[in-house]
Amino acid sequence: MAISGKYGHLNIPGIADDEPVFVLRAQDKLAKHLIEVYHELASSHGCHREFREGILEEYNRFDMWAGIPKLPD
């Protein structure tokens, strides 16, 4: 369970009930850019290769999403 300011309680295994989370949606035009920045930060701070590869996998999932992107609400 986790808490999002916009989406309320989210059932995410391994996250404490009161831990805040930030949700990125594939429909958000800015999300892929944020994932790229996060990848760069992770790389520059020495995060493990497996973690960085996971970030790129998420980027690819967002990139393959067939919906129409829009600016965030």
C-alpha positions in Angstrom: 0.0 0.0 0.0 1.2 3.5 -0.7 -0.3 7.0 -0.7 -0.5 9.3 -3.8 -1.7 12.9 -3.3 -3.8 12.6 -6.5 -4.8 8.9 -6.6 -5.1 8.1 -2.9 -4.2 4.7 -1.5 -2.4 2.4 -4.0 -1.8 -1.2 -3.4 1.9 -1.6 -4.2 3.6 -4.6 -2.6 6.7 -3.7 -0.6 5.7 -0.1 0.0 4.6 1.0 3.5 1.0 2.1 4.0 2.1 5.7 4.8 4.9 6.0 2.3 4.2 8.8 -0.3 4.6 7.8 -4.0 4.7 9.8 -7.2 2.8 8.3 -10.1 3.9 8.8 -13.7 1.4 7.8 -16.4 2.1 6.9 -20.0 -0.5 9.4 -21.2 1.6 12.2 -19.7 3.7 13.8 -22.5 6.3 14.8 -19.9 6.7 11.4 -18.2 9.2 9.9 -20.7 11.4 13.0 -20.4 11.3 12.7 -16.6 12.3 9.0 -16.8 15.2 10.0 -19.0 16.4 12.5 -16.5 16.0 10.0 -13.7 18.1 7.5 -15.6 20.8 10.2 -16.1 20.7 11.0 -12.3 20.9 7.3 -11.4 23.9 6.8 -13.8 25.7 9.8 -12.5 25.2 8.7 -8.9 26.6 5.2 -9.5 23.4 3.2 -9.3 23.8 -0.5 -10.2 23.5 -1.5 -13.9 20.4 -3.6 -13.2 18.6 -0.7 -11.7 19.5 1.6 -14.6 18.4 -1.1 -17.1 15.0 -1.3 -15.2 14.6 2.4 -15.7 15.1 2.0 -19.5 12.6 -0.9 -19.5 10.0 1.4 -18.0 10.9 4.1 -20.6 10.4 1.5 -23.4 7.0 0.5 -21.9 5.9 4.2 -21.9 7.3 4.6 -25.4 5.3 1.6 -26.7 2.0 2.7 -25.2 -0.5 3.1 -28.0 -2.6 5.9 -26.4 -2.6 9.5 -27.1 -0.3 11.5 -24.9 -1.4 14.8 -23.3 -0.2 17.4 -20.9 -0.8 16.5 -17.3 -4.1 17.5 -15.6 
